[in-house]
């Protein structure tokens, strides 16, 4: 085995972790792959023998790459309010190791949506410290701040996450029970049962891509979301609905005539649905890997 092959093998040992970091930073699986690939290119050009802690070095590099990508993404946007749902990760409960790592700690779409609203430095500080346990001394040089300033970045991000992202029910069985109740109410057109399963402050986000003029639609509150009962009933009765894990949480995969129509992710909190995220963008759905799902 030559030196480059040996280095590549060492890099592969860290790939899953690096992609998990990048996915939380970017909310895009394709961009996460790009960030990890850039880390490999930088490693291949470096004096690898002089790196004492390869995992820490690579995580730092991926953090910097993601930070640059987020800043570039913001600078390209003409509309600062532009928003879209992060890429969902769909699987069965028996997921492969890479998907298990990506979904660890129930990083649901609702949390990722809140992370999208943070500025790049806040997002990096929160992700690397709160999700991956990096010290602020390690994070500080990535964001060009002192450790104390990096701590403040993470603290501001944490306050926003706690205020806007509901704490999900950790029990997958309890999650599925609530989602099943939602599906039964939707199929039966039972408005009373639907209201009973929704949190008073429920949020519905629907991302249809270019198919929905104006971008992602957001409805807030029980009255507004329950008012979509007829839409829920059409989705539940006209499509084939399969249970699945969406970012590690109970969700639904909807197909029409064998074609993927939408992905629904539910955040269950306190035995009620606190958030519903629906991705129906045909372009993005076509790129999803659903190989793990039963036919």
Secondary structure per residue as TSV (DSSP state, phi and psi in degrees):
chain	resnum	aa	ss	phi	psi
A	1	X	-	360.0	125.1
A	2	X	-	-79.8	175.2
A	3	X	H	-64.2	-39.1
A	4	X	H	-68.0	-39.8
A	5	X	H	-63.4	-39.1
A	6	X	H	-64.1	-41.8
A	7	X	H	-64.8	-40.6
A	8	X	H	-62.6	-38.6
A	9	X	H	-66.5	-39.9
A	10	X	H	-64.0	-39.7
A	11	X	H	-63.7	-42.2
A	12	X	H	-59.8	-29.9
A	13	X	H	-62.1	-22.7
A	14	X	H	-107.7	-4.7
A	15	X	H	-58.6	-45.9
A	16	X	H	-61.0	-44.3
A	17	X	H	-62.4	-43.8
A	18	X	H	-64.3	-39.6
A	19	X	H	-67.9	-35.8
A	20	X	H	-62.7	-42.1
A	21	X	H	-62.2	-49.0
A	22	X	H	-65.5	-37.5
A	23	X	H	-63.6	-42.4
A	24	X	H	-67.2	-31.9
A	25	X	H	-74.3	-37.6
A	26	X	H	-109.3	-25.0
A	27	X	S	69.1	11.4
A	28	X	-	-130.8	124.7
A	29	X	H	-68.3	-38.9
A	30	X	H	-66.0	-44.3
A	31	X	H	-68.2	-33.6
A	32	X	H	-62.2	-42.6
A	33	X	H	-61.6	-40.4
A	34	X	H	-62.9	-41.5
A	35	X	H	-64.9	-41.4
A	36	X	H	-66.2	-40.2
A	37	X	H	-63.8	-39.2
A	38	X	H	-63.6	-37.2
A	39	X	H	-62.1	-40.0
A	40	X	H	-63.3	-43.2
A	41	X	H	-62.7	-39.2
A	42	X	H	-69.4	-37.2
A	43	X	H	-64.9	-42.4
A	44	X	H	-64.1	-26.2
A	45	X	H	-91.0	-5.4
A	46	X	S	-92.7	173.8
A	47	X	-	-89.3	81.3
A	48	X	G	-60.3	-29.9
A	49	X	G	-64.2	-20.5
A	50	X	G	-92.2	-0.3
A	51	X	-	-89.3	115.4
A	52	X	S	-76.3	-43.7
A	53	X	-	-118.0	91.2
A	54	X	H	-63.2	-42.5
A	55	X	H	-60.4	-45.0
A	56	X	H	-65.7	-39.4
A	57	X	H	-63.2	-46.0
A	58	X	H	-66.3	-40.3
A	59	X	H	-62.7	-40.0
A	60	X	H	-62.6	-44.0
A	61	X	H	-63.0	-46.6
A	62	X	H	-61.4	-39.0
A	63	X	H	-59.8	-44.6
A	64	X	H	-66.4	-42.0
A	65	X	H	-61.5	-45.7
A	66	X	H	-63.8	-38.9
A	67	X	H	-60.7	-44.8
A	68	X	H	-63.4	-40.5
A	69	X	H	-65.2	-40.4
A	70	X	H	-65.4	-41.8
A	71	X	H	-65.4	-40.5
A	72	X	H	-65.5	-39.3
A	73	X	H	-61.1	-43.6
A	74	X	H	-65.7	-39.9
A	75	X	H	-69.4	-25.1
A	76	X	H	-79.7	-20.9
A	77	X	-	-77.2	123.3
A	78	X	S	-77.7	-32.1
A	79	X	S	-105.9	109.8
A	80	X	T	-65.2	-15.4
A	81	X	T	-91.8	0.3
A	82	X	-	-55.1	133.5
A	83	X	-	-147.5	152.7
A	84	X	-	-153.9	160.6
A	85	X	-	-72.1	143.9
A	86	X	-	-63.8	161.4
A	87	X	-	-64.3	128.0
A	88	X	-	-81.1	153.7
A	89	X	-	-112.3	115.5
A	90	X	E	-105.0	134.9
A	91	X	E	-162.6	171.1
A	92	X	-	-87.5	175.7
A	93	X	S	-64.1	-31.7
A	94	X	S	-91.0	71.5
A	95	X	-	-84.3	161.2
A	96	X	-	-73.1	163.7
A	97	X	H	-56.5	-38.5
A	98	X	H	-65.0	-43.0
A	99	X	H	-70.2	-34.1
A	100	X	H	-60.5	-40.8
A	101	X	H	-67.4	-40.6
A	102	X	H	-63.7	-33.4
A	103	X	H	-96.6	-0.8
A	104	X	T	-55.2	146.1
A	105	X	T	66.4	21.0
A	106	X	T	51.0	57.2
A	107	X	-	-79.9	80.3
A	108	X	-	-73.9	168.4
A	109	X	H	-62.5	-34.3
A	110	X	H	-61.4	-40.8
A	111	X	H	-68.5	-42.1
A	112	X	H	-63.4	-33.7
A	113	X	H	-62.4	-41.6
A	114	X	H	-65.1	-40.8
A	115	X	H	-61.6	-33.0
A	116	X	H	-61.6	-27.6
A	117	X	T	-84.1	-10.3
A	118	X	S	-77.3	157.0
A	119	X	-	-75.2	159.4
A	120	X	H	-54.8	-41.8
A	121	X	H	-67.4	-40.1
A	122	X	H	-63.1	-43.3
A	123	X	H	-62.5	-44.3
A	124	X	H	-63.5	-46.1
A	125	X	H	-61.0	-42.9
A	126	X	H	-66.8	-47.8
A	127	X	I	-62.1	-49.9
A	128	X	I	-69.9	-35.7
A	129	X	I	-84.7	-54.5
A	130	X	I	-76.6	-30.3
A	131	X	I	-98.7	-27.4
A	132	X	T	-125.0	4.1
A	133	X	-	70.2	20.2
A	134	X	-	-74.6	145.9
A	135	X	-	-76.7	159.3
A	136	X	H	-70.1	-24.1
A	137	X	H	-65.1	-33.6
A	138	X	H	-79.1	-32.9
A	139	X	H	-77.5	-34.6
A	140	X	H	-51.0	-49.7
A	141	X	H	-67.0	-24.0
A	142	X	H	-67.8	-37.5
A	143	X	H	-101.2	7.6
A	144	X	T	56.0	46.0
A	145	X	S	-130.0	169.0
A	146	X	-	-77.3	161.7
A	147	X	H	-56.1	-37.5
A	148	X	H	-65.3	-40.1
A	149	X	H	-69.2	-36.8
A	150	X	H	-64.0	-37.8
A	151	X	H	-61.6	-40.2
A	152	X	H	-66.5	-37.7
A	153	X	H	-58.9	-47.4
A	154	X	H	-65.3	-36.8
A	155	X	H	-65.2	-42.7
A	156	X	H	-63.7	-41.5
A	157	X	H	-64.3	-41.6
A	158	X	H	-62.6	-41.0
A	159	X	H	-63.1	-40.0
A	160	X	H	-69.1	-40.1
A	161	X	H	-61.8	-46.0
A	162	X	H	-64.3	-32.2
A	163	X	H	-80.8	-24.3
A	164	X	H	-118.8	-21.5
A	165	X	S	-105.2	114.4
A	166	X	-	-63.7	144.6
A	167	X	-	-74.1	116.3
A	168	X	-	-76.1	151.1
A	169	X	-	-62.0	124.5
A	170	X	S	-78.1	-19.6
A	171	X	-	-84.7	113.9
A	172	X	H	-62.9	-30.7
A	173	X	H	-66.5	-43.1
A	174	X	H	-65.2	-39.6
A	175	X	H	-58.7	-49.2
A	176	X	H	-64.0	-36.2
A	177	X	H	-61.1	-42.2
A	178	X	H	-69.1	-42.1
A	179	X	H	-65.7	-38.4
A	180	X	H	-62.3	-37.9
A	181	X	H	-66.2	-39.2
A	182	X	H	-61.5	-45.8
A	183	X	H	-64.2	-41.6
A	184	X	H	-63.2	-42.0
A	185	X	H	-65.3	-39.7
A	186	X	H	-65.8	-46.0
A	187	X	H	-62.6	-39.2
A	188	X	H	-85.1	-2.7
A	189	X	T	62.0	30.4
A	190	X	-	-89.4	93.9
A	191	X	H	-62.9	-39.9
A	192	X	H	-63.0	-44.4
A	193	X	H	-66.7	-34.6
A	194	X	H	-65.3	-46.2
A	195	X	H	-60.2	-38.2
A	196	X	H	-65.7	-24.2
A	197	X	H	-97.5	-4.9
A	198	X	E	-99.8	138.7
A	199	X	E	-69.6	146.0
A	200	X	E	-56.7	-29.1
A	201	X	E	-105.2	26.0
A	202	X	E	-56.5	144.9
A	203	X	E	-121.0	133.1
A	204	X	E	-116.1	124.8
A	205	X	E	-118.7	127.8
A	206	X	E	-125.6	117.3
A	207	X	E	-112.3	102.4
A	208	X	-	-101.6	7.2
A	209	X	G	64.6	-142.3
A	210	X	G	-67.3	-15.9
A	211	X	G	-69.8	-19.7
A	212	X	S	-115.6	103.3
A	213	X	T	-55.8	136.2
A	214	X	T	96.6	-1.7
A	215	X	S	82.3	-156.0
A	216	X	-	-65.6	132.4
A	217	X	E	-94.3	136.6
A	218	X	E	-127.4	126.2
A	219	X	E	-117.9	138.5
A	220	X	E	-126.8	136.2
A	221	X	S	99.9	153.4
A	222	X	H	-59.8	-44.0
A	223	X	H	-63.8	-44.4
A	224	X	H	-67.3	-43.4
A	225	X	H	-73.0	-43.9
A	226	X	H	-63.7	-23.7
A	227	X	T	-66.9	-10.7
A	228	X	T	-91.3	17.5
A	229	X	H	-55.6	-40.8
A	230	X	H	-65.9	-37.0
A	231	X	H	-66.4	-43.2
A	232	X	H	-60.7	-40.2
A	233	X	H	-65.3	-42.3
A	234	X	H	-61.6	-44.2
A	235	X	H	-62.9	-39.0
A	236	X	H	-76.3	-27.7
A	237	X	H	-100.3	-26.8
A	238	X	H	-94.3	-10.7
A	239	X	S	-118.2	162.4
A	240	X	E	-88.3	122.3
A	241	X	E	-108.4	126.1
A	242	X	E	-121.6	136.6
A	243	X	E	-71.5	147.4
A	244	X	E	-158.8	164.9
A	245	X	E	-90.9	129.1
A	246	X	E	-117.5	110.1
A	247	X	T	53.5	40.6
A	248	X	T	81.6	1.5
A	249	X	E	-119.7	160.8
A	250	X	E	-60.8	128.5
A	251	X	E	-147.5	-175.1
A	252	X	E	-135.3	140.5
A	253	X	E	-111.8	122.7
A	254	X	E	-112.3	126.8
A	255	X	E	-124.4	152.0
A	256	X	E	-127.6	119.7
A	257	X	T	53.6	39.1
A	258	X	T	81.6	-4.4
A	259	X	E	-100.6	136.1
A	260	X	E	-62.9	126.7
A	261	X	E	-107.5	-43.0
A	262	X	E	-162.9	158.9
A	263	X	E	-118.6	130.0
A	264	X	E	-117.6	127.2
A	265	X	E	-113.8	136.6
A	266	X	E	-120.5	132.6
A	267	X	E	-103.0	112.4
A	268	X	E	-99.6	129.2
A	269	X	E	-143.3	130.2
A	270	X	T	60.7	37.1
A	271	X	T	65.7	18.4
A	272	X	E	-136.5	163.0
A	273	X	E	-86.3	117.7
A	274	X	E	-95.1	-22.3
A	275	X	E	-153.3	141.0
A	276	X	E	-125.7	124.0
A	277	X	E	-119.4	123.8
A	278	X	E	-120.6	120.6
A	279	X	E	-106.2	118.1
A	280	X	-	-130.2	16.6
A	281	X	-	-68.9	111.5
A	282	X	H	-57.5	-37.9
A	283	X	H	-64.6	-44.0
A	284	X	H	-75.1	-36.6
A	285	X	H	-61.4	-35.7
A	286	X	T	-65.2	-20.8
A	287	X	T	-92.6	-6.2
A	288	X	-	-76.5	146.1
A	289	X	-	-96.9	108.9
A	290	X	-	-111.1	23.5
A	291	X	T	-63.7	-25.6
A	292	X	T	-79.9	-9.9
A	293	X	S	-84.5	148.1
A	294	X	-	-67.9	150.0
A	295	X	-	-81.6	360.0
